[in-house]
Amino acid sequence: MTSSLISSRDASKDFSNVDEERRREEPSPFEVVLVAEQEGVIQATGGLRVIPDYSLDAIHSTVLGPAVGGARFWNYASEDEALADALRLSRGMTYKNALPGLPLGGGKSVIIGDSKLANREAIFRAHGRFVETLGGRYITAEDVGTSPSDMEIVCRETNHVAGLLGRSGDPAPITARGVFRAIEASAKYLWNSDRLAGVTVAIQGCGHVGYHLAKNLYAAGARLIASDVDAEKVSRLIEEFNAVAVQPDDIFAVSADIFAPCALGGVINDRTIPQLLARIVVGAANNQLLEERHGEMLKEEGILYAPDYAANAGGIFNGCIELLGSEPERASKKVDEIYETVLEIFETAKAEDTSTNKAADRIAENRFLAAAGLQNVAEMKLAT
Ligand code: NAD
């Protein structure tokens, strides 16, 4: 991590509120570090140095409510990469929650390490202790590399955790259902029919959401092409849903109608866009566009992109059962409404001759500003 990202305790906005006394009582291999984004507006809140692993929690905004976002466990190449991911993901959560008008802010955690680690107790207890120090300003949950059973461990240290087994449970099936609705909406917009029978979908990433998305698509009669860096994950899709497997690097160029990124972010970029034969990109992965301009590039190529945070909002609706006391039926209805939300984004982008990601951002920002009674988009970033 560059020194510019390491702030001192007396940083102007230090949300970490570390409970020194408690830490002294509980000696652990974890060292609390504080980080600040260079602009000084987005304030990363700190993290746990875990030897040899490492976690960072980032709060992007608590203007509309507590910052909510999952914990990602991944072998990042560097601390800088992990921090950049945490900050981008936390921003995405602010937009994801603002778009459907939820009274929630945006946050995210990342943990550096091998997510296949067998003994997870120390890491997730430490994660829970750190979340607890934030006093409810950040609520954690599952993400890539973490599962409801990890959140059960977190829960022993803090109540500020969602996606627990006995409560709203694994968000992946409902997230997948929302992505499926976004795929239907995209098909309707482009081909004037949302029937997916005979349509070929290339799925990148056959993990929790990728698996359930494949299940929905198979039931609708779609043909599947699948890839994962973990061969075991792909074999389930071959056996259960008749998927055709390809190598991870080949998934972009396969002959498919729809490309569904369900692994990590940044996969839509200068290298991959020219390879895409699919006419639609819709998936569960957060931050699919490496840079905002790649949304414009997709538009120029005539590829319809359903913005990630609109398509993958099902998990947060599911979390609202725990977070806001929503009825499960309400969560389910909100997931179905992803269809209309995605169509609204497409119509707005068309009317304004802009990319779909920019159209979605503008709709989310307007909703955010109206709900918060603010005038200026820059104020979205301020944590309280
Ligand atoms: P997961 O960890 O269960 O699955 C991700 C899969 O992607 C893994 O099987 C992994 O091996 C695979 N993968 C990683 N790199 C790859 C590559 N280069 N090529 C192919 N496969 C690769 O995670 P998940 O819960 O299924 O989440 C998938 C994506 O959806 C993530 O970006 C996550 O942030 C996003 N998302 C998930 C939820 C949810 O409810 N779980 C909600 C919203 C968004």
Boltz pocket constraint, residues with backbone or C-beta under 6 A from the ligand:
constraints:
  - pocket:
      binder: B
      contacts: [[A, 142], [A, 143], [A, 144], [A, 145], [A, 146], [A, 171], [A, 172], [A, 173], [A, 175], [A, 204], [A, 205], [A, 206], [A, 207], [A, 208], [A, 209], [A, 210], [A, 227], [A, 228], [A, 229], [A, 230], [A, 233], [A, 248], [A, 261], [A, 262], [A, 263], [A, 264], [A, 265], [A, 284], [A, 285], [A, 286], [A, 312], [A, 313], [A, 315], [A, 316]]
      max_distance: 6.0
